[in-house]
Amino acid sequence: MLAGLLVDANAPVPTARLVDRVWGDCPPQRAHATLYSYVSRLRLALATAAEKVHVTRQSGSYVLAVDPSAVDLHRFRGLVGQARTADDGHAAVLFAQALALWRGDAFGDLDTPWFNVLRESWHRERTAAELDLTDLRLRLGRHAELLAALPARAEQHPLDERLAGQLMLALYRSGRRSDALAHYQNFQHRLSEELGTDPGPELQRLHQQILTTDAALAVRPATGTTAQLGTAMVPRQLPPPPGHFIGRAPEIAELDKALNAGGAPGGTVVISTIGGIGGIGKTWAELVADEITAPGSLDTHPYRAQRPMPAPHIDDVLAQGAAQGFPVKSMCSLLVPPLRGGVRWWPLKEWDGHPSVRTSSSCQVDCASFTSSM
């Protein structure tokens, strides 16, 4: 019943329609009375909910009042709607946030005709968002990372021409031209065998472009807001530097020298570690060194005009991700954006030489890494 009301949150659902959603073709003898009993129990259960949720009755209908952002379905649709009107850089983030809300099939094991039809409809919405996100990532030149999941998705949807084209383009841009052509041949054969038809004109055109190594298939330079994001923003994930700092001149000079040496084209990634007991000024020394090496402004230092904000402990982040089965390398690719010339702050609660932290340090690309630990 709760799911049947949440689908139309803040809108009246007639009693007869709710009965159909809950029981389908097999309602109980006193369906309306049973429904009323269920509503009473639902109200009691929602009384202790963290969100403000309540069920009211209005002229033969029930209304579940709730903040739409508290319902994953409505939050998903809202994020997808925003993504489809945003520039590529922001849209990719919004699509990823929307798809992260999915945890398996909608409605779990609920089995009525209404739920089953709606489950299929939502699955199509999810697939459409996945395809849109893949197109975005291809435009942004992120074809290599797509190859981890695209082949499996193509197996799940073997007759989807759009998905077949995305996989072909990702393979081609990753230097696997023969694999892209082979996938087209397999797709064409399957389409002919099962449906008695040929691929559409768009997929045929892509196939011809791959055959002729068409330069139009290369990743195009980003334009507009996406280009600005790629060139103007570098990670400056540091709190403000201290207003007054006395001493530690030799240490600051050594850090400054190391950072400048690593900043040359093709230079080695700099990982500097400062050790010592608590309270001797390790963090402040790091902030002063960063300010000397790469002075910033309000635009490049997000915490400049604020109080220092606590960053998540990296060991906590990696441990929680590993417990859920996420590879450390994949988590690092999210923790350290591939932006050049930046500075990242890695606060650790405890440093014991754990390999996950060493791996995270190796994920840096032209990005200085300060690791502070007692």
ZASE-598863 format. One record per residue (C-alpha): residue in one letter; x, y negated, z. Coordinates in Angstrom, 3 decimals. Layout:
<selums>
(selum A; (X; Y; Z))
...
</selums>
This chain:
<selums>
(selum M; (0.000; 0.000; 0.000))
(selum L; (2.804; -2.404; 0.831))
(selum A; (4.370; -1.872; -2.609))
(selum G; (1.001; -2.318; -4.288))
(selum L; (0.597; -5.718; -2.637))
(selum L; (4.203; -6.878; -3.047))
(selum V; (4.034; -6.531; -6.825))
(selum D; (1.484; -9.368; -6.815))
(selum A; (2.853; -11.235; -3.810))
(selum N; (0.857; -14.351; -2.861))
(selum A; (-1.923; -13.408; -5.319))
(selum P; (-5.261; -11.747; -4.517))
(selum V; (-5.473; -8.020; -5.294))
(selum P; (-9.093; -6.787; -5.512))
(selum T; (-9.923; -3.900; -3.225))
(selum A; (-10.905; -1.570; -6.068))
(selum R; (-7.591; -2.265; -7.819))
(selum L; (-5.649; -1.609; -4.636))
(selum V; (-7.469; 1.706; -4.168))
(selum D; (-6.444; 2.681; -7.694))
(selum R; (-2.827; 1.709; -7.049))
(selum V; (-2.610; 3.708; -3.829))
(selum W; (-4.534; 6.872; -4.742))
(selum G; (-4.938; 6.830; -8.526))
(selum D; (-7.480; 9.419; -9.722))
(selum C; (-7.737; 11.111; -6.318))
(selum P; (-9.085; 8.563; -3.792))
(selum P; (-10.424; 9.796; -0.432))
(selum Q; (-14.173; 10.001; 0.153))
(selum R; (-14.284; 6.798; 2.176))
(selum A; (-11.580; 4.976; 0.258))
(selum H; (-12.527; 1.456; 1.348))
(selum A; (-12.691; 2.375; 5.026))
(selum T; (-9.381; 4.195; 4.786))
(selum L; (-7.885; 1.203; 2.999))
(selum Y; (-9.064; -1.096; 5.793))
(selum S; (-7.387; 1.197; 8.340))
(selum Y; (-4.160; 1.106; 6.332))
(selum V; (-4.263; -2.695; 6.167))
(selum S; (-4.615; -2.911; 9.957))
(selum R; (-1.596; -0.638; 10.454))
(selum L; (0.347; -2.599; 7.863))
(selum R; (-0.328; -5.873; 9.699))
(selum L; (1.006; -4.378; 12.921))
(selum A; (4.146; -3.160; 11.160))
(selum L; (4.751; -6.555; 9.526))
(selum A; (4.285; -8.438; 12.797))
(selum T; (7.859; -7.596; 13.800))
(selum A; (9.399; -8.238; 10.368))
(selum A; (12.244; -10.727; 10.137))
(selum E; (10.568; -12.419; 7.179))
(selum K; (7.280; -14.299; 7.599))
(selum V; (4.851; -11.830; 6.026))
(selum H; (1.137; -11.500; 6.642))
(selum V; (-1.847; -9.908; 4.926))
(selum T; (-5.162; -11.782; 4.629))
(selum R; (-8.527; -10.873; 3.155))
(selum Q; (-10.207; -13.153; 0.641))
(selum S; (-13.621; -12.393; -0.905))
(selum G; (-13.151; -8.738; -1.700))
(selum S; (-9.380; -8.985; -2.174))
(selum Y; (-6.220; -8.751; -0.123))
(selum V; (-3.333; -11.216; -0.304))
(selum L; (0.171; -10.532; 0.988))
(selum A; (1.818; -13.895; 1.686))
(selum V; (5.595; -13.833; 1.575))
(selum D; (8.523; -15.864; 0.297))
(selum P; (9.065; -14.498; -3.252))
(selum S; (12.837; -14.611; -2.756))
(selum A; (12.438; -11.977; -0.012))
(selum V; (11.082; -9.460; -2.560))
(selum D; (13.765; -7.851; -4.719))
(selum L; (11.474; -7.629; -7.781))
(selum H; (10.708; -11.349; -7.804))
(selum R; (14.302; -12.254; -6.953))
(selum F; (15.482; -10.085; -9.872))
(selum R; (13.111; -11.762; -12.305))
(selum G; (14.038; -15.206; -11.034))
(selum L; (17.768; -14.601; -11.488))
(selum V; (17.250; -13.133; -14.973))
(selum G; (15.150; -16.145; -15.956))
(selum Q; (17.881; -18.508; -14.763))
(selum A; (20.547; -16.488; -16.567))
(selum R; (18.757; -16.720; -19.895))
(selum T; (18.821; -20.524; -19.777))
(selum A; (22.369; -20.953; -18.381))
(selum D; (25.705; -21.228; -20.178))
(selum D; (27.631; -17.997; -20.713))
(selum G; (29.942; -18.359; -17.723))
(selum H; (27.156; -18.917; -15.201))
(selum A; (24.730; -16.536; -16.931))
(selum A; (27.120; -13.606; -16.532))
(selum V; (27.231; -14.212; -12.768))
(selum L; (23.435; -14.521; -12.504))
(selum F; (22.812; -11.350; -14.527))
(selum A; (25.299; -9.441; -12.363))
(selum Q; (23.566; -10.659; -9.184))
(selum A; (20.168; -9.641; -10.559))
(selum L; (21.292; -6.145; -11.567))
(selum A; (23.029; -5.622; -8.215))
(selum L; (19.566; -5.661; -6.602))
(selum W; (18.732; -2.322; -8.217))
(selum R; (19.258; 0.773; -6.090))
(selum G; (17.931; 3.707; -8.107))
(selum D; (14.438; 3.995; -9.574))
(selum A; (11.711; 1.574; -8.563))
(selum F; (9.180; 2.815; -5.976))
(selum G; (11.220; 5.891; -5.101))
(selum D; (8.958; 8.964; -4.962))
(selum L; (5.592; 7.174; -5.209))
(selum D; (3.541; 9.109; -7.766))
(selum T; (0.320; 7.579; -9.057))
(selum P; (-0.493; 6.665; -12.676))
(selum W; (-0.190; 2.952; -11.902))
(selum F; (3.194; 3.255; -10.205))
(selum N; (4.524; 5.521; -12.971))
(selum V; (3.550; 3.089; -15.743))
(selum L; (4.966; 0.145; -13.819))
(selum R; (8.198; 2.034; -13.114))
(selum E; (8.762; 2.494; -16.850))
(selum S; (8.002; -1.169; -17.510))
(selum W; (10.515; -2.320; -14.916))
(selum H; (13.090; 0.091; -16.238))
(selum R; (12.779; -1.637; -19.614))
(selum E; (13.278; -5.019; -17.906))
(selum R; (16.422; -3.701; -16.240))
(selum T; (17.748; -2.266; -19.516))
(selum A; (17.109; -5.568; -21.301))
(selum A; (19.069; -7.444; -18.616))
(selum E; (21.944; -4.938; -18.884))
(selum L; (22.071; -5.418; -22.658))
(selum D; (22.034; -9.209; -22.295))
(selum L; (24.867; -9.051; -19.766))
(selum T; (26.902; -6.798; -22.070))
(selum D; (26.473; -9.273; -24.938))
(selum L; (27.671; -12.054; -22.643))
(selum R; (30.733; -10.130; -21.532))
(selum L; (31.602; -9.340; -25.138))
(selum R; (31.385; -13.047; -25.986))
(selum L; (33.620; -13.826; -23.014))
(selum G; (36.260; -11.349; -24.218))
(selum R; (35.699; -8.817; -21.426))
(selum H; (35.382; -5.836; -23.793))
(selum A; (38.022; -3.697; -22.061))
(selum E; (36.156; -3.552; -18.738))
(selum L; (32.934; -2.601; -20.544))
(selum L; (34.411; 0.659; -21.812))
(selum A; (34.179; 2.157; -18.326))
(selum A; (30.364; 2.257; -18.450))
(selum L; (29.233; 1.769; -22.072))
(selum P; (29.894; 5.335; -23.334))
(selum A; (27.777; 6.845; -20.540))
(selum R; (24.958; 4.399; -21.193))
(selum A; (25.100; 5.196; -24.907))
(selum E; (24.699; 8.883; -24.026))
(selum Q; (21.642; 8.075; -21.908))
(selum H; (20.108; 6.019; -24.744))
(selum P; (21.390; 7.748; -27.889))
(selum L; (18.964; 5.990; -30.280))
(selum D; (19.422; 2.420; -29.009))
(selum E; (20.942; 0.482; -31.923))
(selum R; (21.816; -2.563; -29.877))
(selum L; (23.723; -0.472; -27.354))
(selum A; (25.454; 1.438; -30.161))
(selum G; (26.611; -1.853; -31.668))
(selum Q; (27.915; -3.092; -28.328))
(selum L; (29.961; 0.065; -27.828))
(selum M; (31.350; -0.127; -31.374))
(selum L; (32.403; -3.747; -30.897))
(selum A; (34.009; -3.046; -27.504))
(selum L; (35.941; -0.121; -28.975))
(selum Y; (37.067; -2.167; -31.984))
(selum R; (38.257; -5.110; -29.894))
(selum S; (40.138; -2.709; -27.621))
(selum G; (42.205; -1.424; -30.553))
(selum R; (40.131; 1.737; -31.055))
(selum R; (38.850; 1.119; -34.592))
(selum S; (38.666; 4.799; -35.516))
(selum D; (36.573; 5.553; -32.421))
(selum A; (34.204; 2.704; -33.304))
(selum L; (33.739; 4.095; -36.830))
(selum A; (33.270; 7.633; -35.492))
(selum H; (30.581; 6.444; -33.099))
(selum Y; (28.718; 4.845; -36.002))
(selum Q; (28.869; 8.067; -38.008))
(selum N; (27.545; 10.086; -35.055))
(selum F; (24.791; 7.544; -34.403))
(selum Q; (23.790; 7.480; -38.082))
(selum H; (23.644; 11.288; -38.228))
(selum R; (21.532; 11.554; -35.069))
(selum L; (19.150; 8.848; -36.254))
(selum S; (18.695; 10.656; -39.577))
(selum E; (18.189; 14.057; -37.939))
(selum E; (15.713; 12.954; -35.262))
(selum L; (13.848; 10.076; -36.897))
(selum G; (14.600; 10.462; -40.605))
(selum T; (15.836; 6.909; -40.924))
(selum D; (19.054; 4.868; -41.211))
(selum P; (20.541; 2.259; -38.861))
(selum G; (19.139; -1.233; -39.188))
(selum P; (20.804; -3.980; -41.239))
(selum E; (22.541; -5.551; -38.230))
(selum L; (24.310; -2.340; -37.230))
(selum Q; (25.180; -1.590; -40.855))
(selum R; (26.699; -5.042; -41.180))
(selum L; (28.803; -4.491; -38.037))
(selum H; (29.983; -1.164; -39.465))
(selum Q; (31.060; -2.879; -42.697))
(selum Q; (32.879; -5.611; -40.747))
(selum I; (34.819; -2.985; -38.810))
(selum L; (35.692; -1.173; -42.035))
(selum T; (37.119; -4.392; -43.516))
(selum T; (38.694; -5.611; -40.249))
(selum D; (36.624; -8.780; -40.504))
(selum A; (38.255; -11.645; -38.601))
(selum A; (34.793; -12.761; -37.479))
(selum L; (34.770; -9.868; -34.981))
(selum A; (37.645; -11.367; -32.982))
(selum V; (36.821; -13.002; -29.654))
(selum R; (36.032; -16.643; -30.271))
(selum P; (37.531; -19.341; -28.026))
(selum A; (35.103; -20.409; -25.334))
(selum T; (33.313; -23.709; -25.863))
(selum G; (31.309; -26.094; -23.744))
(selum T; (30.860; -25.376; -20.063))
(selum T; (32.398; -21.921; -20.375))
(selum A; (35.605; -23.405; -21.738))
(selum Q; (35.684; -25.956; -18.939))
(selum L; (35.301; -23.195; -16.397))
(selum G; (38.188; -21.321; -17.968))
(selum T; (40.609; -24.232; -18.166))
(selum A; (39.706; -26.748; -15.489))
(selum M; (39.106; -24.445; -12.527))
(selum V; (41.829; -22.435; -10.846))
(selum P; (41.396; -20.668; -7.521))
(selum R; (42.287; -22.996; -4.637))
(selum Q; (40.872; -20.864; -1.840))
(selum L; (42.454; -22.680; 1.066))
(selum P; (41.176; -24.778; 3.966))
(selum P; (42.375; -28.399; 4.170))
(selum P; (46.052; -28.899; 5.069))
(selum P; (46.814; -30.297; 8.533))
(selum G; (46.938; -34.064; 8.797))
(selum H; (50.204; -34.023; 10.769))
(selum F; (52.782; -31.255; 10.716))
(selum I; (56.184; -31.433; 12.414))
(selum G; (59.095; -29.029; 12.045))
(selum R; (59.525; -25.810; 10.047))
(selum A; (61.296; -27.759; 7.302))
(selum P; (63.631; -24.846; 6.279))
(selum E; (60.712; -22.420; 6.079))
(selum I; (58.580; -24.861; 4.074))
(selum A; (61.475; -25.475; 1.684))
(selum E; (61.947; -21.727; 1.192))
(selum L; (58.271; -21.220; 0.407))
(selum D; (58.291; -24.194; -1.956))
(selum K; (61.296; -22.756; -3.793))
(selum A; (59.680; -19.308; -4.100))
(selum L; (56.409; -20.693; -5.426))
(selum N; (58.095; -22.932; -7.991))
(selum A; (60.307; -20.089; -9.201))
(selum G; (57.327; -17.818; -9.750))
(selum G; (55.345; -20.501; -11.519))
(selum A; (57.503; -20.507; -14.644))
(selum P; (56.061; -18.911; -17.795))
(selum G; (56.493; -15.162; -17.483))
(selum G; (57.682; -15.562; -13.917))
(selum T; (57.224; -12.931; -11.239))
(selum V; (54.068; -13.051; -9.155))
(selum V; (54.919; -14.563; -5.789))
(selum I; (53.805; -12.767; -2.621))
(selum S; (55.057; -14.571; 0.479))
(selum T; (54.609; -13.150; 3.979))
(selum I; (55.027; -15.146; 7.192))
(selum G; (55.293; -13.195; 10.446))
(selum G; (55.204; -14.146; 14.090))
(selum I; (53.101; -14.156; 17.250))
(selum G; (49.787; -15.931; 17.384))
(selum G; (49.762; -19.711; 17.702))
(selum I; (53.207; -20.563; 16.319))
(selum G; (51.811; -22.252; 13.185))
(selum K; (51.924; -19.617; 10.428))
(selum T; (48.689; -20.685; 8.770))
(selum W; (49.484; -24.404; 8.947))
(selum A; (52.874; -23.776; 7.407))
(selum E; (51.176; -22.000; 4.499))
(selum L; (48.771; -24.876; 3.960))
(selum V; (51.553; -27.457; 4.035))
(selum A; (53.592; -25.412; 1.546))
(selum D; (50.648; -25.194; -0.809))
(selum E; (50.029; -28.940; -0.609))
(selum I; (53.660; -29.692; -1.448))
(selum T; (53.841; -27.201; -4.308))
(selum A; (50.478; -27.864; -5.923))
(selum P; (48.802; -30.966; -4.466))
(selum G; (45.052; -30.918; -4.996))
(selum S; (42.038; -33.174; -4.899))
(selum L; (38.398; -32.842; -3.896))
(selum D; (37.662; -31.000; -7.143))
(selum T; (40.335; -28.324; -6.786))
(selum H; (40.234; -27.760; -3.022))
(selum P; (36.663; -26.700; -2.214))
(selum Y; (37.168; -27.115; 1.543))
(selum R; (38.837; -30.562; 1.381))
(selum A; (35.858; -32.566; 2.595))
(selum Q; (34.623; -29.941; 5.056))
(selum R; (35.676; -28.237; 8.219))
(selum P; (37.762; -25.119; 7.558))
(selum M; (35.423; -22.284; 6.644))
(selum P; (36.269; -18.743; 7.792))
(selum A; (37.145; -16.471; 4.889))
(selum P; (36.169; -12.775; 5.067))
(selum H; (38.923; -10.520; 6.328))
(selum I; (40.226; -8.673; 3.288))
(selum D; (40.769; -5.460; 5.243))
(selum D; (37.077; -5.507; 6.209))
(selum V; (36.016; -6.099; 2.611))
(selum L; (38.172; -3.273; 1.242))
(selum A; (37.219; -0.858; 4.013))
(selum Q; (33.483; -1.440; 3.524))
(selum G; (33.795; -1.091; -0.245))
(selum A; (35.863; 2.088; 0.034))
(selum A; (33.258; 3.582; 2.388))
(selum Q; (30.673; 3.101; -0.370))
(selum G; (32.877; 4.757; -2.964))
(selum F; (34.203; 1.677; -4.795))
(selum P; (37.759; 2.075; -6.177))
(selum V; (40.215; -0.349; -4.589))
(selum K; (41.461; -1.476; -8.002))
(selum S; (37.933; -2.403; -9.059))
(selum M; (37.336; -4.345; -5.850))
(selum C; (40.563; -6.257; -6.369))
(selum S; (39.454; -7.326; -9.831))
(selum L; (36.438; -8.975; -8.177))
(selum L; (38.334; -10.433; -5.219))
(selum V; (40.997; -12.004; -7.431))
(selum P; (39.494; -13.771; -10.458))
(selum P; (41.743; -13.648; -13.545))
(selum L; (42.472; -17.370; -13.421))
(selum R; (46.027; -18.550; -13.805))
(selum G; (48.030; -20.865; -11.632))
(selum G; (46.001; -20.592; -8.449))
(selum V; (46.515; -19.879; -4.772))
(selum R; (44.618; -17.266; -2.775))
(selum W; (44.445; -16.929; 0.983))
(selum W; (44.301; -13.362; 2.305))
(selum P; (43.457; -13.388; 6.043))
(selum L; (44.146; -10.005; 7.626))
(selum K; (43.051; -8.925; 11.090))
(selum E; (45.782; -6.320; 11.294))
(selum W; (48.640; -5.444; 8.941))
(selum D; (49.750; -1.830; 9.093))
(selum G; (51.121; -1.425; 5.586))
(selum H; (47.803; -0.005; 4.362))
(selum P; (48.062; 0.871; 0.639))
(selum S; (44.776; -0.866; -0.174))
(selum V; (46.268; -4.229; 0.778))
(selum R; (49.435; -3.517; -1.199))
(selum T; (47.236; -2.650; -4.172))
(selum S; (45.274; -5.852; -3.765))
(selum S; (48.490; -7.850; -3.840))
(selum S; (49.546; -6.150; -7.070))
(selum C; (46.300; -7.261; -8.732))
(selum Q; (47.446; -10.882; -8.852))
(selum V; (48.096; -12.514; -12.210))
(selum D; (50.192; -15.692; -11.971))
(selum C; (48.529; -16.388; -8.636))
(selum A; (50.478; -17.048; -5.441))
(selum S; (49.447; -14.867; -2.512))
(selum F; (49.894; -15.825; 1.143))
(selum T; (49.522; -12.910; 3.563))
(selum S; (49.433; -13.939; 7.216))
(selum S; (49.475; -11.354; 9.992))
(selum M; (50.557; -10.878; 13.614))
</selums>
